[in-house]
């Protein structure tokens, strides 16, 4: 009887277990690692013998046969070149910068999901988009209507002035990305109408403008306090409402100014906006536009130097309003509202002030 080593599967001196119905008797004794090798000092002899099972068990009968390694392994086609290794880009030497990408001009026909200014910011360009020639022509037409109304009388001036104030209030809200904002637009426009009515009652006193501004700032604050929007949105709405009302009311300076000052200032703004929209360099048009406005004021003001200075002052304010209308959320709607009205609205207080100073 051969002694089994300890841990070989049976107890020392124990009998072999009986054969179960699911396992046939072994025809040959099992060869265990560590048994039957000739050289007991060979450390690699143990790897030459593996355990061999001669019978079939329940597990081997139920398991599907394993495919040969040659059938399952993937062999590349013979004769094909091995794939080229991935090219790793070398780092740029120190002190060199990558060239800035070039982008085309932003389009004016945006969609409802992204504005032209948002597209410009995403592409790394400036969000300033100038209105163009068509809004400039509308500004010129409205300016000429103001000049013609002032020459005819106060109530004739009131009609284009009310149009200017309404377009100013609507354009400012859309310029700030708020649409629809019917309550804010209505509040700003209503403030302008109240200021105009008060000036007509008080014989066109300019102090009514300041009083209307104070009252409408308070009303705008009350309107936003009743809003259930987020605090940030309420703050944006408050600022937009206050500024829209202030610009619409300040445009009433045409009504408070003398008729001659209104004629000179409105014609000067019309000339400046048309020149500003010409296809020339921005720096050149900014210089030429006040010069053209001064010439127009000199022509319609009776060849007077004061009229030329008034035209230049009105043109500077109009250029500021034009620049504001080109920034933040420009679109075709903004260009045909704020782009048309803001140059004239910004020049209103200056026309009144220069008319009083220059006589």
C-alpha positions as CSV (number, residue, x, y, z in Angstrom):
1,X,0.0,0.0,0.0
2,X,1.5,3.3,-1.1
3,X,1.4,6.0,1.5
4,X,-0.4,9.2,0.3
5,X,1.2,12.5,1.3
6,X,-0.6,14.6,3.8
7,X,-3.1,16.9,2.0
8,X,-3.3,14.7,-1.1
9,X,-7.1,14.4,-0.8
10,X,-7.4,11.4,1.6
11,X,-6.6,10.8,5.2
12,X,-3.5,9.0,6.1
13,X,-4.2,5.3,5.9
14,X,-7.8,5.8,5.0
15,X,-9.7,3.8,2.3
16,X,-10.7,5.1,-1.1
17,X,-14.3,6.4,-1.2
18,X,-16.9,4.2,-3.0
19,X,-17.7,4.9,-6.6
20,X,-20.9,7.0,-7.1
21,X,-23.4,6.5,-9.8
22,X,-22.4,9.7,-11.5
23,X,-18.7,8.8,-11.7
24,X,-17.0,5.7,-13.3
25,X,-14.1,4.0,-11.6
26,X,-10.7,5.2,-12.6
27,X,-8.8,2.8,-14.8
28,X,-5.4,4.4,-13.8
29,X,-4.4,5.9,-10.5
30,X,-4.4,9.7,-10.4
31,X,-1.1,11.4,-10.8
32,X,-0.8,14.2,-8.4
33,X,1.7,17.0,-8.4
34,X,4.6,16.0,-6.4
35,X,4.3,12.2,-7.1
36,X,6.0,9.9,-9.4
37,X,8.9,12.0,-10.5
38,X,12.3,10.5,-10.6
39,X,14.5,13.3,-9.4
40,X,13.3,14.6,-6.1
41,X,15.7,17.5,-6.3
42,X,14.4,18.9,-9.6
43,X,12.3,22.0,-8.8
44,X,10.7,22.0,-12.2
45,X,9.7,18.4,-12.3
46,X,6.4,19.2,-10.6
47,X,5.3,21.3,-13.6
48,X,5.7,18.3,-16.0
49,X,2.7,16.4,-14.5
50,X,-0.9,17.6,-14.5
51,X,-4.0,16.1,-13.0
52,X,-5.9,13.9,-15.5
53,X,-9.5,12.9,-15.1
54,X,-10.6,9.8,-16.9
55,X,-14.2,9.7,-16.0
56,X,-17.2,11.9,-16.8
57,X,-19.0,13.7,-14.1
58,X,-22.4,15.5,-14.1
59,X,-20.7,18.8,-14.5
60,X,-18.7,17.7,-17.6
61,X,-21.8,16.2,-19.2
62,X,-23.8,19.4,-18.8
63,X,-21.2,21.9,-19.9
64,X,-20.9,22.6,-23.7
65,X,-17.7,21.6,-25.3
66,X,-15.0,24.3,-25.4
67,X,-13.8,25.3,-28.9
68,X,-10.3,25.0,-29.7
69,X,-8.0,28.0,-29.3
70,X,-7.3,28.1,-33.0
71,X,-11.0,28.5,-33.7
72,X,-11.7,31.3,-31.3
73,X,-8.5,33.3,-31.5
74,X,-8.1,36.2,-33.9
75,X,-5.2,35.9,-36.3
76,X,-4.4,38.9,-38.5
77,X,-4.3,38.2,-42.3
78,X,-1.0,37.0,-43.5
79,X,1.0,39.4,-45.5
80,X,-0.7,42.6,-44.3
81,X,1.4,45.3,-42.9
82,X,1.1,45.9,-39.1
83,X,-0.9,49.0,-38.1
84,X,1.1,52.2,-37.9
85,X,1.6,53.5,-34.4
86,X,-0.5,56.5,-33.3
87,X,1.2,59.8,-34.0
88,X,1.6,61.8,-30.8
89,X,1.8,65.6,-31.6
90,X,4.9,67.1,-30.4
91,X,4.5,70.0,-27.9
92,X,5.0,73.4,-29.3
93,X,8.3,75.0,-28.4
94,X,8.3,77.5,-25.6
95,X,7.6,81.1,-26.5
96,X,5.4,80.3,-29.5
97,X,1.6,80.9,-29.5
98,X,-1.0,79.3,-31.7
99,X,-2.6,81.6,-34.3
100,X,-6.0,83.0,-33.3
101,X,-8.8,81.5,-35.3
102,X,-10.5,83.7,-37.9
103,X,-14.3,84.1,-37.9
104,X,-16.6,85.7,-40.3
105,X,-19.0,88.5,-39.4
106,X,-22.1,87.7,-37.3
107,X,-25.4,87.4,-39.1
108,X,-28.3,89.6,-38.4
109,X,-30.9,86.9,-39.0
110,X,-30.7,85.0,-35.8
111,X,-33.1,82.3,-34.6
112,X,-35.3,82.0,-31.5
113,X,-32.8,79.8,-29.6
114,X,-29.6,81.8,-29.9
115,X,-29.1,85.5,-30.4
116,X,-26.4,87.0,-32.6
117,X,-24.6,88.3,-29.5
118,X,-24.6,84.9,-27.9
119,X,-23.2,83.4,-31.1
120,X,-20.6,86.1,-31.3
121,X,-19.5,85.4,-27.7
122,X,-19.4,81.6,-28.3
123,X,-17.2,82.2,-31.4
124,X,-14.9,84.6,-29.6
125,X,-16.0,87.7,-31.4
126,X,-17.3,91.0,-30.2
127,X,-21.0,91.1,-29.6
128,X,-21.2,94.7,-31.0
129,X,-23.2,94.7,-34.2
130,X,-24.1,98.0,-35.7
131,X,-27.6,98.5,-37.0
132,X,-26.8,99.5,-40.6
133,X,-28.2,101.8,-43.2
134,X,-31.9,100.9,-43.0
135,X,-32.3,101.9,-39.3
136,X,-30.2,105.0,-40.0
137,X,-32.6,106.0,-42.8
138,X,-35.5,105.5,-40.4
139,X,-33.8,107.6,-37.8
140,X,-33.3,110.3,-40.4
141,X,-36.9,110.2,-41.4
142,X,-38.1,110.5,-37.8
143,X,-35.6,113.3,-37.2
144,X,-36.9,115.2,-40.2
145,X,-40.5,114.7,-38.9
146,X,-39.5,116.1,-35.5
147,X,-37.9,119.1,-37.3
148,X,-40.9,119.7,-39.5
149,X,-43.3,119.3,-36.5
150,X,-41.3,121.8,-34.5
151,X,-41.5,124.3,-37.4
152,X,-45.3,123.9,-37.6
153,X,-46.1,124.1,-33.9
154,X,-46.2,122.3,-30.6
155,X,-49.0,119.8,-31.3
156,X,-47.5,118.9,-34.7
157,X,-44.2,118.1,-32.8
158,X,-46.1,116.0,-30.3
159,X,-47.1,113.3,-32.9
160,X,-43.6,112.2,-33.9
161,X,-42.4,112.7,-30.4
162,X,-44.9,110.2,-29.0
163,X,-43.8,107.7,-31.7
164,X,-40.2,108.2,-30.7
165,X,-40.9,107.7,-27.0
166,X,-42.9,104.5,-27.6
167,X,-40.2,103.0,-29.8
168,X,-37.6,103.9,-27.2
169,X,-39.3,102.1,-24.4
170,X,-39.9,98.9,-26.5
171,X,-36.4,98.9,-27.9
172,X,-34.6,99.3,-24.6
173,X,-36.3,96.2,-23.1
174,X,-35.4,94.1,-26.1
175,X,-31.9,95.4,-26.1
176,X,-31.5,94.0,-22.6
177,X,-32.8,90.6,-23.7
178,X,-36.2,90.9,-22.1
179,X,-39.2,90.0,-24.3
180,X,-42.0,90.1,-23.8
181,X,-42.1,92.7,-21.1
182,X,-45.4,94.4,-21.7
183,X,-45.8,95.8,-18.2
184,X,-42.4,97.5,-18.2
185,X,-42.8,98.9,-21.8
186,X,-46.3,100.1,-20.9
187,X,-45.0,101.7,-17.7
188,X,-42.1,103.5,-19.5
189,X,-44.3,104.7,-22.3
190,X,-47.0,105.9,-19.8
191,X,-44.4,107.9,-18.0
192,X,-43.4,109.7,-21.2
193,X,-47.1,110.5,-22.0
194,X,-47.6,111.9,-18.5
195,X,-44.5,114.0,-18.8
196,X,-45.6,115.4,-22.1
197,X,-49.1,116.2,-20.8
198,X,-47.6,117.9,-17.8
199,X,-45.3,120.0,-20.0
200,X,-48.2,121.1,-22.1
201,X,-50.2,122.1,-19.0
202,X,-47.2,123.9,-17.5
203,X,-46.3,125.8,-20.6
204,X,-43.4,123.4,-21.5
205,X,-41.6,123.7,-18.2
206,X,-38.5,121.4,-18.1
207,X,-38.9,120.8,-14.3
208,X,-41.8,118.5,-15.1
209,X,-39.3,116.1,-16.7
210,X,-37.4,115.7,-13.4
211,X,-40.7,115.3,-11.4
212,X,-41.9,112.6,-13.8
213,X,-38.6,110.7,-13.5
214,X,-38.8,110.6,-9.7
215,X,-42.4,109.4,-9.7
216,X,-41.8,106.7,-12.3
217,X,-38.7,105.3,-10.5
218,X,-40.9,104.8,-7.5
219,X,-43.6,103.1,-9.6
220,X,-41.0,100.8,-11.3
221,X,-39.8,99.8,-7.9
222,X,-43.3,98.9,-6.7
223,X,-44.0,96.9,-9.9
224,X,-40.9,94.8,-9.4
225,X,-41.6,94.2,-5.7
226,X,-44.9,92.6,-6.7
227,X,-43.1,90.2,-9.1
228,X,-42.7,86.5,-8.2
229,X,-39.6,86.1,-10.3
230,X,-36.1,85.3,-9.0
231,X,-34.2,88.1,-7.2
232,X,-31.7,88.4,-10.0
233,X,-34.4,88.6,-12.7
234,X,-36.3,91.2,-10.6
235,X,-33.2,93.3,-10.4
236,X,-32.7,93.1,-14.1
237,X,-36.3,94.0,-14.7
238,X,-36.1,97.0,-12.3
239,X,-33.1,98.4,-14.0
240,X,-34.5,97.9,-17.5
241,X,-37.8,99.5,-16.5
242,X,-36.2,102.5,-14.8
243,X,-33.8,103.2,-17.7
244,X,-36.6,102.7,-20.3
245,X,-38.8,105.2,-18.5
246,X,-35.9,107.6,-18.1
247,X,-35.0,107.6,-21.8
248,X,-38.6,107.9,-22.9
249,X,-39.2,110.8,-20.6
250,X,-35.9,112.5,-21.4
251,X,-36.8,112.5,-25.1
252,X,-39.5,115.0,-24.1
253,X,-36.6,117.6,-24.1
254,X,-37.6,118.2,-27.7
255,X,-41.0,119.4,-26.4
256,X,-39.4,121.7,-23.8
257,X,-36.8,123.2,-26.2
258,X,-37.3,126.1,-28.6
259,X,-38.5,125.3,-32.1
260,X,-35.3,126.5,-33.7
261,X,-33.2,124.3,-31.5
262,X,-35.3,121.3,-32.3
263,X,-35.0,121.9,-36.0
264,X,-31.2,122.2,-35.8
265,X,-30.7,119.3,-33.5
266,X,-33.1,116.9,-35.3
267,X,-31.6,117.6,-38.7
268,X,-28.0,117.3,-37.3
269,X,-28.9,113.8,-35.8
270,X,-30.4,112.7,-39.1
271,X,-27.2,113.7,-41.0
272,X,-24.9,112.1,-38.5
273,X,-26.7,108.7,-38.6
274,X,-26.7,108.5,-42.3
275,X,-23.0,109.3,-42.5
276,X,-22.3,106.9,-39.7
277,X,-23.9,104.0,-41.6
278,X,-21.8,104.6,-44.7
279,X,-19.5,101.6,-45.7
280,X,-16.3,103.3,-44.5
281,X,-14.0,102.6,-41.6
282,X,-15.5,103.0,-38.1
283,X,-12.9,105.5,-37.0
284,X,-13.4,107.6,-40.1
285,X,-17.2,107.6,-39.9
286,X,-17.1,108.6,-36.2
287,X,-15.0,111.6,-37.2
288,X,-17.0,112.5,-40.3
289,X,-20.5,112.1,-38.7
290,X,-20.1,115.1,-36.3
291,X,-18.6,117.2,-39.0
292,X,-21.5,116.5,-41.3
293,X,-23.9,117.2,-38.4
294,X,-22.2,120.5,-37.8
295,X,-22.5,121.4,-41.4
296,X,-26.2,120.5,-41.5
297,X,-26.8,122.6,-38.3
298,X,-25.0,125.5,-39.8
299,X,-27.1,125.3,-43.0
300,X,-30.5,125.1,-41.3
301,X,-29.6,127.4,-38.4
302,X,-29.2,130.5,-40.5
303,X,-25.4,130.2,-41.1
304,X,-24.8,130.5,-37.4
305,X,-21.8,129.2,-35.6
306,X,-23.9,128.4,-32.5
307,X,-26.2,126.3,-34.7
308,X,-23.1,124.4,-36.0
309,X,-21.9,123.8,-32.4
310,X,-25.4,122.6,-31.4
311,X,-25.4,120.2,-34.4
312,X,-22.0,118.8,-33.3
313,X,-23.3,118.4,-29.7
314,X,-26.4,116.6,-30.8
315,X,-24.4,114.4,-33.1
316,X,-22.1,113.3,-30.3
317,X,-25.0,112.2,-28.1
318,X,-26.6,110.5,-31.1
319,X,-23.4,108.5,-31.7
320,X,-23.5,107.4,-28.1
321,X,-27.0,106.2,-28.4
322,X,-26.1,104.4,-31.7
323,X,-23.3,102.6,-29.9
324,X,-25.5,101.5,-27.1
325,X,-28.0,100.1,-29.5
326,X,-25.3,98.0,-31.1
327,X,-24.2,96.2,-28.0
328,X,-25.3,93.2,-25.8
329,X,-28.3,91.7,-27.6
330,X,-28.4,93.1,-31.2
331,X,-31.0,91.7,-33.6
332,X,-33.1,93.0,-36.4
333,X,-35.9,93.9,-34.0
334,X,-33.4,95.8,-31.7
335,X,-31.9,97.5,-34.7
336,X,-35.3,98.7,-36.0
337,X,-36.4,99.9,-32.5
338,X,-33.5,100.9,-30.3
339,X,-31.2,101.5,-33.2
340,X,-33.7,103.9,-34.6
341,X,-34.9,105.7,-31.5
342,X,-31.9,105.8,-29.1
343,X,-29.8,108.3,-31.2
344,X,-32.7,110.8,-31.2
345,X,-33.7,110.1,-27.6
346,X,-30.2,110.6,-26.3
347,X,-29.9,113.9,-28.1
348,X,-33.1,115.3,-26.6
349,X,-31.8,116.7,-23.3
350,X,-28.7,118.1,-25.1
351,X,-30.8,119.9,-27.7
352,X,-32.8,121.6,-24.9
353,X,-29.6,122.5,-22.9
354,X,-27.6,123.8,-25.9
355,X,-30.7,125.7,-27.1
356,X,-30.9,127.5,-23.8
357,X,-27.1,128.2,-23.5
358,X,-26.4,129.2,-27.1
359,X,-29.6,131.1,-27.5
